[in-house]
Amino acid sequence: MTTSGDPAEPESQAAAPAAADSVPTPRVFVRNRRTISWIWLVPLVVALVGLSLVINRWIHIGPIITISFQSAEGIQVGQTTVRYRDVVVGTVDDIKVSPDHSRALVQVRLKRDAASYVARKGTRFWVVRPRLELTGVSGLNTLLSGAYIGVDISRTKEGGAAGSRTYRFTGLEKPPEIASDKPGTRYTLTAPDLGSLELGSPVYYRRIQVGRVVDYGLSPDGKEVDIQVFVDAPNDKYVTDDSRFWNISGIQMSLGADGVAVSTGSIASIISGGVEFASADESDTTPAKANTVFHLKLTRQTAMAEPDGVPIPVNFEFRDSVRGLKVGAPVLFHGLEIGNVMNVDLEYNPKIKRFYVLVRADLYPMRFGKIYRELVAENAHSGNAGHSLLGPLVTHGLRAQLRTGNLLTGQQYVALAFFPNAPAAHFDETQKPAMIPTVPGDLDRLQEQLGSVLTKLDSIPYAGISHDLRATLRALTNTLAGLRGVGPETETTLRAVRQSLDRADALLGSRSTGGNLAQTLRELQQAAESLRALADNLRANPSALLRGHPADRLPGR
């Protein structure tokens, strides 16, 4: 047997016919083959798996966003997740400190399908952790699962994600009070101070909660507090341009003619404060626009009162003590509040070299009623109706006076009243603020009167009066002693008088004596008439007493 490559192959081919009758010899062809070991499949499989992982990661993961927080408390790399509606949309990839070392920068790897609606302007992030506040408890589910980052997405009216793409955000330190996609309307309330209101304080309409306080802060000029409230739909339709808001925080007490009135809200409003609103004009059903500004009043009474219009600033100069007069004290006219004290300052007059107290107040002329509206119509061109109202009143004796409103607390108020005997005063209608003259308070007058009385009492000679009083008492004592000795004699005298009266009574009771007595009385009456005639004659002719009665003249002589 030879191979196909043997040089003796021609000889075997030549001898083939001779061996035709012998057994045929098989022909075998050998080919050289190169085989691959199965071990080389392992890296191939690993490469394919790695490629699939890379492709899968490239398909499913999204971009990295950076969220700035004041602190990274509770956040862990690779464990803390980012959730929207409790669905994981990303994971914390890294945590580092900001370049100025003031904040913590949390880098979050978003999922690719979530990046389109999360990484946009207007999206809000906050750390969800257990919180205990006056308005309630939140985040208890994180006690076991750990903290996570919550997401609130700003949406358009059509429901799509609002805002352009961005990858840097500033996180909130507290969860937002209202979600961006929650239906409702936001309004602004202005107040002198925040009072007892807090984030989440309820907003009521007819004692039913319809919203909450979502934000607050100082106004741009720093003189007021701007409070943002959110009223849920569809209850926001009850907020109109004529709506009035007032504070119902805590327990309100008032003392009136009917006694003590106590008003309380719900337990939530007592603990965390609250706001209530109503419409003065029930016929107005047009809802107010978003971000409409309303004034927050202290009580329902002041909120539902008629509009006061633009106040008139006035000044008062008081020479007496203003202890007990506080900012906000009322200015009363005939017992009705027409203004409030805005400021109390100590001033100095260099001309007379004396100090005085300058009280600034705001008067609300609309509270004067019809007369002010008529003056407004007459002075429409000048806009000086308020000063035109005060001028004639001052001329007729209108003055300001400090009076005590509460004897227990000593609080004072400013009363406007007419004093006909007050000294004349000039009122300048062009001066702003207007200066209203004042008179001393009742307390000062009482002190002056008491001082005068004490001065008179001090001038009384008590020593001389005491000496005379002692002498009088001694004389009275002697007189009483003498009366004790006269007592028995007086009793004897009274007995004799009684006997005499009894005899006279018996004498007058007899008939003979009675007749004689009547005749005697007639004679006495005649004698009296004669004496009266004599007296008249002497009055007419006094010389008759010396010359006698003249003789009658004969007729014809």
Secondary structure as the mmCIF struct_conf table of DSSP 4:
data_model
#
loop_
_struct_conf.conf_type_id
_struct_conf.id
_struct_conf.beg_label_comp_id
_struct_conf.beg_label_asym_id
_struct_conf.beg_label_seq_id
_struct_conf.end_label_comp_id
_struct_conf.end_label_asym_id
_struct_conf.end_label_seq_id
TURN_TY1_P TURN_TY1_P1 SER A 4 GLY A 5
TURN_TY1_P TURN_TY1_P2 PRO A 7 ALA A 8
HELX_RH_AL_P HELX_RH_AL_P1 GLU A 9 ALA A 14
TURN_TY1_P TURN_TY1_P3 ALA A 15 ASP A 21
BEND BEND1 SER A 22 SER A 22
HELX_LH_PP_P HELX_LH_PP_P1 VAL A 23 PRO A 26
HELX_RH_3T_P HELX_RH_3T_P1 TRP A 38 TRP A 40
HELX_RH_AL_P HELX_RH_AL_P2 LEU A 41 HIS A 60
STRN STRN1 ILE A 61 PHE A 69
BEND BEND2 GLN A 70 GLN A 70
TURN_TY1_P TURN_TY1_P4 GLU A 73 GLY A 74
TURN_TY1_P TURN_TY1_P5 VAL A 77 GLN A 79
STRN STRN2 THR A 81 TYR A 84
TURN_TY1_P TURN_TY1_P6 ARG A 85 ASP A 86
STRN STRN3 VAL A 87 VAL A 97
TURN_TY1_P TURN_TY1_P7 PRO A 99 ASP A 100
BEND BEND3 HIS A 101 ARG A 103
STRN STRN4 ALA A 104 LYS A 111
HELX_RH_AL_P HELX_RH_AL_P3 ARG A 112 VAL A 118
BEND BEND4 ALA A 119 ALA A 119
STRN STRN5 ARG A 120 ARG A 120
TURN_TY1_P TURN_TY1_P8 LYS A 121 GLY A 122
STRN STRN6 ARG A 124 VAL A 128
STRN STRN7 ARG A 131 GLU A 133
TURN_TY1_P TURN_TY1_P9 LEU A 134 THR A 135
STRN STRN8 GLY A 136 SER A 138
TURN_TY1_P TURN_TY1_P10 LEU A 140 ASN A 141
HELX_RH_AL_P HELX_RH_AL_P4 THR A 142 SER A 145
STRN STRN9 TYR A 148 ASP A 152
STRN STRN10 ARG A 155 ARG A 155
TURN_TY1_P TURN_TY1_P11 LYS A 157 GLU A 158
BEND BEND5 GLY A 159 GLY A 160
STRN STRN11 ALA A 161 ALA A 161
HELX_LH_PP_P HELX_LH_PP_P2 ALA A 162 ALA A 162
BEND BEND6 GLY A 163 GLY A 163
STRN STRN12 ARG A 165 ARG A 165
BEND BEND7 TYR A 167 TYR A 167
STRN STRN13 ARG A 168 THR A 170
STRN STRN14 LEU A 172 LEU A 172
BEND BEND8 GLU A 173 LYS A 174
BEND BEND9 GLU A 177 ILE A 178
TURN_TY1_P TURN_TY1_P12 SER A 180 ASP A 181
BEND BEND10 LYS A 182 LYS A 182
STRN STRN15 GLY A 184 ALA A 191
BEND BEND11 PRO A 192 ASP A 193
TURN_TY1_P TURN_TY1_P13 GLY A 195 SER A 196
TURN_TY1_P TURN_TY1_P14 LEU A 199 GLY A 200
STRN STRN16 PRO A 202 TYR A 205
TURN_TY1_P TURN_TY1_P15 ARG A 206 ARG A 207
STRN STRN17 ILE A 208 LEU A 218
TURN_TY1_P TURN_TY1_P16 PRO A 220 ASP A 221
BEND BEND12 GLY A 222 GLU A 224
STRN STRN18 VAL A 225 ASP A 232
TURN_TY1_P TURN_TY1_P17 ALA A 233 PRO A 234
HELX_RH_3T_P HELX_RH_3T_P2 ASN A 235 TYR A 238
STRN STRN19 THR A 240 THR A 240
TURN_TY1_P TURN_TY1_P18 ASP A 241 ASP A 242
STRN STRN20 SER A 243 ASN A 247
BEND BEND13 GLY A 250 GLY A 250
STRN STRN21 ILE A 251 GLY A 256
TURN_TY1_P TURN_TY1_P19 ALA A 257 ASP A 258
STRN STRN22 GLY A 259 THR A 264
HELX_RH_AL_P HELX_RH_AL_P5 ILE A 267 SER A 272
STRN STRN23 VAL A 275 SER A 279
BEND BEND14 ALA A 280 ALA A 280
TURN_TY1_P TURN_TY1_P20 GLU A 282 SER A 283
HELX_LH_PP_P HELX_LH_PP_P3 THR A 286 THR A 286
STRN STRN24 PRO A 287 PRO A 287
HELX_LH_PP_P HELX_LH_PP_P4 ALA A 288 LYS A 289
TURN_TY1_P TURN_TY1_P21 ALA A 290 ASN A 291
STRN STRN25 VAL A 293 LYS A 297
BEND BEND15 LEU A 298 THR A 299
HELX_RH_AL_P HELX_RH_AL_P6 ARG A 300 ALA A 303
BEND BEND16 MET A 304 ALA A 305
HELX_LH_PP_P HELX_LH_PP_P5 GLU A 306 PRO A 307
BEND BEND17 VAL A 310 VAL A 310
HELX_LH_PP_P HELX_LH_PP_P6 PRO A 311 PRO A 311
STRN STRN26 ILE A 312 PHE A 318
BEND BEND18 ASP A 320 ASP A 320
TURN_TY1_P TURN_TY1_P22 ARG A 323 GLY A 324
TURN_TY1_P TURN_TY1_P23 VAL A 327 GLY A 328
STRN STRN27 PRO A 330 PHE A 333
TURN_TY1_P TURN_TY1_P24 HIS A 334 GLY A 335
STRN STRN28 LEU A 336 ASN A 349
TURN_TY1_P TURN_TY1_P25 PRO A 350 LYS A 353
STRN STRN29 ARG A 354 LEU A 363
HELX_RH_3T_P HELX_RH_3T_P3 PRO A 365 PHE A 368
TURN_TY1_P TURN_TY1_P26 GLY A 369 GLY A 369
HELX_RH_AL_P HELX_RH_AL_P7 LYS A 370 GLU A 378
TURN_TY1_P TURN_TY1_P27 ASN A 379 GLY A 383
HELX_RH_AL_P HELX_RH_AL_P8 ALA A 385 THR A 395
TURN_TY1_P TURN_TY1_P28 HIS A 396 GLY A 397
STRN STRN30 LEU A 398 THR A 404
BEND BEND19 GLY A 405 GLY A 405
TURN_TY1_P TURN_TY1_P29 LEU A 407 THR A 409
STRN STRN31 GLN A 412 PHE A 418
TURN_TY1_P TURN_TY1_P30 PRO A 420 ASN A 421
BEND BEND20 ALA A 422 ALA A 422
HELX_LH_PP_P HELX_LH_PP_P7 PRO A 423 ALA A 424
TURN_TY1_P TURN_TY1_P31 GLU A 429 THR A 430
BEND BEND21 LYS A 432 PRO A 433
STRN STRN32 ALA A 434 MET A 435
STRN STRN33 THR A 438 THR A 438
HELX_RH_AL_P HELX_RH_AL_P9 ASP A 442 ASP A 458
TURN_TY1_P TURN_TY1_P32 SER A 459 SER A 459
BEND BEND22 ILE A 460 ILE A 460
HELX_RH_AL_P HELX_RH_AL_P10 TYR A 462 GLY A 509
BEND BEND23 SER A 510 SER A 510
HELX_RH_AL_P HELX_RH_AL_P11 ARG A 511 ALA A 540
TURN_TY1_P TURN_TY1_P33 PRO A 542 SER A 543
HELX_RH_AL_P HELX_RH_AL_P12 ALA A 544 ARG A 547
BEND BEND24 HIS A 549 HIS A 549
HELX_LH_PP_P HELX_LH_PP_P8 PRO A 550 LEU A 554
TURN_TY1_P TURN_TY1_P34 PRO A 555 GLY A 556
#
